[in-house]
Amino acid sequence: MNKSSYYFFRYFVHPMQQLKLNFGSSNGEGVTDVKSLLSQQFFSKLEKDGKIEYMVRETNFLLYLTRVLDTGTFLCKFARGLNLKRHTPGEKDIESIIETNYPYIYIVIDKHHQIIMLQKKTTVFRNIDQAKNSFHSFLVGVIGAAPFEISINDITSIQQFWKCIKEAEAVFYVRFHLKTPNLWGFSEEASNLLRKVKESINNTSLELKFENENGQLHIEKDSLNIGSLADYASGGGGSWDAKIRRSGETSPVTVSSREYKRSIQLFSDLELEEPERIVQAVREADRAEYDEEPDNEGQSQAIPGDRR
C-alpha cells in the first residue's frame, strides 16, 4: 500500500492582553481561559456538527471529522476548494463549466497535547509549510477575532540540534525564538522562565541569542539551562538556528530547526491504519528523545534538509 509522510506540529494560544477573557459560554458564565474558548469554539463544534467550513481569501476550506481515535484525538480530512474549468459540447458551441473540486489531506489533532499531524500531499498543497499555514488561517478564521493569537510551530529533532553543536569546530551563535507558553508546558525550566517574563512585560514570544564573534561559544546542556531552551524550541515551542563552522571546513554555515522537521511514514489512506498506531505516533512526537535515523518500521524521524 502507498505511504505518505506525516509531519508533526504544536499549536499555541496566546492572550494578547493580561485580562480576563469573557466570551459567553453555554452555561451563562464567561470563559476565563483560552483553552475553554478553543474547546467551545472549535472542538465542540467539530464533534457536534462533524464538519467545519470557512472561507479564507476566496478559497473555501472544509474540515471533516472522520473518526475519534482516542479521547481528545481526532482524525479529520482537511480539504481546499479548487475551481476547475471544464469544456463540454453545447447546442451551438463549446461551453465552459466551472466545477469545484475538493482534494484533501488527512490531519490528526490531539487537543490534550496540542499536537497536529499533517499529511504531505503535493497534489493538494505544494509543500508541508503551505498545508500548515492554510490550516492556521482556517483555525484563526473559525475561532474569530479575539484578544489572543494562535500559532502553529514545527516539532523538530532535539538530537539534531546537539549533533550540530557537537560536530562544530567553532560556534559563533545559537539563537532561540520561543513562544510564550499558555496551554502546554514541555520543558518546565524554559516554561517557568517564559511565564515570568510574560507576567512582567506581557510578551507573546522571546528571542534569546548567545554569541561569540570569534566562534568560541561553549554550548552545554546544563549551561544557563540551554538544554531546557533547546528542548522547548524543538518540542514545538519555537525554533532555533546556529552559525557554526564544521571540522575541516573553512567557511561557517547557518543551520536551523526548519531543516529537521519530525515526520513519520504511514498509509496514504490513513483510515487503513490501526487507530492505536496513529495515536502512538502522535504520543511519540511528544517525546524529546527518539531515534533520529529513519527506520523501516515507520517510527518518528527527522528529515534533514527538508525545507519544502
Phi and psi in degrees as a GROMACS rama.xvg file:
@    title "Ramachandran Plot"
@    xaxis  label "Phi"
@    yaxis  label "Psi"
@TYPE xy
-67.008  146.444  ASN-2
-122.698  158.411  LYS-3
-128.634  159.576  SER-4
-87.2128  135.621  SER-5
-120.88  129.552  TYR-6
-107.951  149.981  TYR-7
-107.148  140.399  PHE-8
-139.079  159.04  PHE-9
-120.101  134.059  ARG-10
-105.578  146.839  TYR-11
-126.222  150.258  PHE-12
-125.473  123.828  VAL-13
-120.546  119.489  HIS-14
-62.3864  134.74  PRO-15
-83.5797  -15.5882  MET-16
-134.34  153.869  GLN-17
-87.8529  78.2321  GLN-18
-145.183  165.993  LEU-19
-81.8642  119.579  LYS-20
-71.2954  139.071  LEU-21
-135.535  69.2192  ASN-22
-96.4295  126.403  PHE-23
-54.2577  134.68  GLY-24
-111.327  170.108  SER-25
-64.6234  -26.3261  SER-26
-92.2301  8.29326  ASN-27
86.9825  -5.17518  GLY-28
-96.6028  155.556  GLU-29
-74.4359  150.651  GLY-30
-84.931  116.762  VAL-31
-95.7103  -0.443789  THR-32
-146.631  154.745  ASP-33
-71.1681  -21.8416  VAL-34
-65.5416  -43.4449  LYS-35
-64.2538  -38.9564  SER-36
-61.9432  -46.9137  LEU-37
-62.4128  -40.6712  LEU-38
-63.6067  -42.5391  SER-39
-72.1057  -44.0267  GLN-40
-80.2691  -22.0131  GLN-41
-123.985  -63.3829  PHE-42
-66.9567  -39.6754  PHE-43
-64.1092  -40.2295  SER-44
-65.4894  -41.5116  LYS-45
-62.5471  -44.7778  LEU-46
-70.77  -35.7287  GLU-47
-73.2675  -49.0122  LYS-48
-92.7034  -22.2882  ASP-49
76.3495  -1.14916  GLY-50
-158.913  140.404  LYS-51
-128.877  133.783  ILE-52
-125.738  138.252  GLU-53
-155.483  141.832  TYR-54
-95.075  125.257  MET-55
-120.314  112.276  VAL-56
46.1482  57.2615  ARG-57
67.2369  10.4956  GLU-58
-114.022  126.155  THR-59
-88.2377  127.116  ASN-60
-113.735  143.127  PHE-61
-127.137  137.01  LEU-62
-121.949  115.124  LEU-63
-105.454  134.342  TYR-64
-81.1249  111.805  LEU-65
-85.914  -42.2166  THR-66
-165.947  143.085  ARG-67
-88.4522  111.868  VAL-68
-78.7577  -36.2681  LEU-69
-160.814  169.939  ASP-70
-57.9723  114.603  THR-71
83.1535  5.58132  GLY-72
-119.911  120.35  THR-73
-118.299  131.603  PHE-74
-96.4724  123.627  LEU-75
-132.673  165.092  CYS-76
-111.151  129.989  LYS-77
-113.607  113.991  PHE-78
-118.226  148.803  ALA-79
-119.418  137.945  ARG-80
-79.9691  124.695  GLY-81
-120.46  122.645  LEU-82
-82.0547  125.455  ASN-83
-116.887  133.103  LEU-84
-93.1114  121.886  LYS-85
-114.971  150.594  ARG-86
-115.553  130.983  HIS-87
-135.933  146.407  THR-88
-69.075  129.196  PRO-89
-103.379  -170.088  GLY-90
-67.6686  -37.7343  GLU-91
-120.596  -13.5826  LYS-92
-162.244  172.369  ASP-93
-74.4006  128.341  ILE-94
-107.439  145.94  GLU-95
-97.3808  134.011  SER-96
-126.287  130.097  ILE-97
-94.6919  121.373  ILE-98
-118.842  144.146  GLU-99
-101.611  122.78  THR-100
-102.401  148.036  ASN-101
-125.62  74.4952  TYR-102
-68.3083  151.791  PRO-103
-140.145  162.208  TYR-104
-121.374  159.157  ILE-105
-85.08  144.891  TYR-106
-140.237  136.809  ILE-107
-116.308  130.649  VAL-108
-120.806  122.468  ILE-109
-108  102.893  ASP-110
-74.8584  -22.007  LYS-111
-77.1135  -37.7056  HIS-112
-100.887  1.03011  HIS-113
57.4162  40.9453  GLN-114
-109.356  139.009  ILE-115
-120.348  132.446  ILE-116
-115.37  119.708  MET-117
-113.38  137.229  LEU-118
-78.9067  136.897  GLN-119
-90.4299  112.569  LYS-120
-140.098  104.47  LYS-121
-71.5102  -12.7902  THR-122
-76.9213  -12.7927  THR-123
-107.767  -53.0945  VAL-124
-125.363  138.101  PHE-125
-64.9336  -24.532  ARG-126
-156.62  173.231  ASN-127
-69.8164  -28.8496  ILE-128
-68.2351  -37.1052  ASP-129
-64.9526  -39.1612  GLN-130
-61.6674  -45.6834  ALA-131
-62.2134  -46.7788  LYS-132
-65.8618  -35.9328  ASN-133
-66.5412  -42.7342  SER-134
-67.9355  -35.2077  PHE-135
-61.5109  -47.541  HIS-136
-61.8071  -39.5508  SER-137
-61.9156  -47.9331  PHE-138
-62.5887  -44.1872  LEU-139
-61.2976  -42.1263  VAL-140
-65.3557  -39.8736  GLY-141
-67.5612  -42.9321  VAL-142
-67.0445  -37.3821  ILE-143
90.6894  175.523  GLY-144
-69.5401  131.673  ALA-145
-164.865  162.501  ALA-146
-77.6795  54.1899  PRO-147
-152.057  165.395  PHE-148
-121.784  140.316  GLU-149
-109.514  132.192  ILE-150
-130.988  151.229  SER-151
-127.151  121.688  ILE-152
-119.713  149.428  ASN-153
-64.0787  141.395  ASP-154
-94.0651  123.422  ILE-155
-124.87  177.921  THR-156
-83.5518  114.738  SER-157
-70.2306  -33.4263  ILE-158
-66.4981  -34.1418  GLN-159
-67.7788  -32.5699  GLN-160
-60.0755  -51.1324  PHE-161
-70.1668  -28.7665  TRP-162
-65.3572  -42.7524  LYS-163
-61.2036  -42.8243  CYS-164
-68.3093  -43.6751  ILE-165
-63.7718  -40.1327  LYS-166
-82.6696  -5.23386  GLU-167
-78.8989  133.956  ALA-168
-79.5477  -29.7376  GLU-169
-144.213  138.395  ALA-170
-119.956  116.919  VAL-171
-90.7745  -39.3804  PHE-172
-159.238  154.778  TYR-173
-129.805  129.649  VAL-174
-128.221  136.108  ARG-175
-117.919  130.833  PHE-176
-111.429  112.214  HIS-177
-118.586  134.547  LEU-178
-86.6758  139.837  LYS-179
-65.9661  129.864  THR-180
-69.2308  149.208  PRO-181
-139.704  -61.4276  ASN-182
-96.9588  -11.7515  LEU-183
-137.998  142.409  TRP-184
-137.697  105.243  GLY-185
-92.2487  -51.6637  PHE-186
-105.958  110.738  SER-187
-61.9649  -42.2164  GLU-188
-63.0191  -46.7012  GLU-189
-66.4791  -40.8591  ALA-190
-60.9852  -44.099  SER-191
-63.4331  -40.9561  ASN-192
-60.3767  -47.3725  LEU-193
-66.9342  -34.8745  LEU-194
-66.3354  -42.2183  ARG-195
-63.2436  -41.1309  LYS-196
-64.5544  -43.5625  VAL-197
-63.2913  -39.8087  LYS-198
-61.6846  -28.8548  GLU-199
-84.7464  -43.4252  SER-200
-126.451  2.17288  ILE-201
60.4444  41.9896  ASN-202
-85.1153  159.223  ASN-203
-106.871  -11.0436  THR-204
-153.267  164.645  SER-205
-143.485  133.533  LEU-206
-113.602  126.164  GLU-207
-119.625  128.609  LEU-208
-128.133  126.258  LYS-209
-110.348  122.899  PHE-210
-137.294  143.712  GLU-211
-140.212  113.087  ASN-212
-62.6898  -20.5683  GLU-213
-91.6866  1.22414  ASN-214
78.2216  19.165  GLY-215
-105.514  30.8746  GLN-216
-72.0572  135.212  LEU-217
-108.234  110.936  HIS-218
-111.789  114.917  ILE-219
-126.627  156.343  GLU-220
-60.6415  -34.3326  LYS-221
-99.0207  8.99196  ASP-222
-84.4605  110.997  SER-223
52.7865  34.9051  LEU-224
60.1732  28.8249  ASN-225
-62.8086  -33.8451  ILE-226
-59.8428  -39.6154  GLY-227
-67.6683  -39.4484  SER-228
-64.9583  -40.9799  LEU-229
-66.2367  -41.4803  ALA-230
-59.8988  -44.6003  ASP-231
-63.2867  -47.2884  TYR-232
-64.6507  -45.3829  ALA-233
-70.6841  -27.9326  SER-234
-76.7906  5.45998  GLY-235
105.528  6.17854  GLY-236
-90.3394  5.92172  GLY-237
160.848  -139.15  GLY-238
-153.463  167.607  SER-239
-141.489  155.483  TRP-240
-148.98  156.625  ASP-241
-146.532  144.636  ALA-242
-105.332  117.769  LYS-243
-135.174  164.069  ILE-244
-123.548  121.658  ARG-245
-80.2552  156.772  ARG-246
-60.104  131.981  SER-247
87.0546  -5.18769  GLY-248
-106.931  152.714  GLU-249
-97.2755  -26.8542  THR-250
-109.894  141.79  SER-251
-73.6308  157.555  PRO-252
-131.125  158.375  VAL-253
-106.294  125.002  THR-254
-111.62  152.869  VAL-255
-142.981  153.061  SER-256
-62.0276  -24.132  SER-257
-60.0599  -22.903  ARG-258
-79.5653  -10.0051  GLU-259
-129.275  51.996  TYR-260
-66.2396  141.592  LYS-261
-86.9521  137.493  ARG-262
-148.668  172.94  SER-263
-145.882  151.565  ILE-264
-96.6182  121.015  GLN-265
-134.871  172.423  LEU-266
-57.7038  141.206  PHE-267
-60.4749  -39.8156  SER-268
-90.4212  94.2574  ASP-269
-66.301  -18.2909  LEU-270
-69.7129  -13.141  GLU-271
-85.3759  -13.5695  LEU-272
-78.1389  150.499  GLU-273
-66.5426  131.475  GLU-274
-53.7195  -37.3218  PRO-275
-63.3489  -34.178  GLU-276
-69.8476  -38.1565  ARG-277
-66.2922  -45.9722  ILE-278
-61.5545  -41.508  VAL-279
-61.9267  -40.5633  GLN-280
-60.5854  -41.3485  ALA-281
-67.8089  -40.1922  VAL-282
-65.0633  -37.7345  ARG-283
-63.6696  -33.2374  GLU-284
-67.287  -16.7372  ALA-285
-85.6183  -2.95995  ASP-286
-92.1322  144.971  ARG-287
-77.9482  -34.7196  ALA-288
-107.924  138.733  GLU-289
-165.607  170.81  TYR-290
-74.926  118.93  ASP-291
-78.2783  -21.6552  GLU-292
-87.0181  136.608  GLU-293
-60.6957  148.555  PRO-294
-131.174  -179.877  ASP-295
-87.4437  -0.108609  ASN-296
-93.657  -5.65312  GLU-297
79.7797  26.9832  GLY-298
-74.2465  162.65  GLN-299
-54.8298  141.705  SER-300
-153.8  162.21  GLN-301
-103.891  147.771  ALA-302
-112.77  96.2388  ILE-303
-59.524  136.905  PRO-304
78.9779  5.01078  GLY-305
-86.4608  92.9212  ASP-306
-100.938  3.41811  ARG-307
